[in-house]
Amino acid sequence: MFVLGLQGSPRKKGNTDTLLSAFMETAQRNGAETHVANVFEHEIQPCIACSMCEKTGICSINDDMQNEIYPLLRRADIVVLASPIFFTTSPHH
């Protein structure tokens, strides 16, 4: 089993990172292969609503999402999304 953690906090060693690390360590102890992708360390552009993905199945934006994150998502049996809440909303990036 492959567990992918998407860490959405810019704060290393913050609450979000601590909770995700605990989850991933438990998954490893139970036999899972794990990988954490720190989203803030990747160049990911926002959707531009071009509908290319609907027409071709491929996003028109060639960024780290295409080259690094999508392959991990396709491989993952479980995806864990970890994001902080700052002032009643998630980070904008």
N, C-alpha and C positions, 0 to 999 in steps of 0.2 A: 504494500500500500504506500502511495506517495501523498504526503500532506504538504500543501503549499500555503505558507503564511504571507499575506500581503500586509506589510507594516506601513501604515499611512501617517505616522507621526514624524515631524522633523526633529523631535527631541530624543536623542540617544539616551538610553538608560532611564527614560521617563516611565510613567505608569503604563502606557500602552505597550511599550517595548517589554516591560517587566511581565505583564500579563501574557503577551504572546509568547515570550520565551518560556514561561512556565508551561503553557499549553504544548508547545513544540517539544520540550524536554519529556513531558509525559508521553506524547505520541512516540517518541524515539524509544523510550523505555519499554513501550508495548510493541515494539518491532517495526514501526513505520520508518520509512525514509522521509526526511523532512528537508525543506528549503524555505528560507525566509528571503523575500524580495523587499528591500527597503525602497518604497515608491519614490521617496524624495531624492534618492540617489540616481534616479533614472530620468531621462529626457522624454517626457510624455506630454503630447500636445492635446488640447481639448478637441472634442468632436466638432466638426464644422457643418454638420447636417447636409452633406453632399449626396447622401443616399447611395454612394458607391458600394458600400458593404451589402446593401439590399440587392443591388444589381449583379455584383460579381462575387460576393462572399468574402471580399478582401477590402480592408480599409485603405483609403487613398493616402493616409498619412503614414509616411515611412519614419517611424521613431522607435524608441526602445520598447513600446508596447508591442509592435509588430515583431521585432527582432528578438526580444528577450522574454517578455511577459506572456504573450499568447502561447508560445511553445510550452511554457511551464503550466499554463492553465489547461491546455489540451491533455497534458500528461497526468494532471492531478486527479486523485480519487476524492480528495477532500480539499476545499479551499477555505481558509480562515481569514476573514477580513478584520483587521484591527485598526481602528481609527479613533483618535481622541475627539473630545468635544470641547471646543474653545468658545466661550461666550455664546452658548446655546446652538452652535453649528459646527460642522466638521471643517477641517482646514480647506481652503479654497483650491489648493494645488493638487 
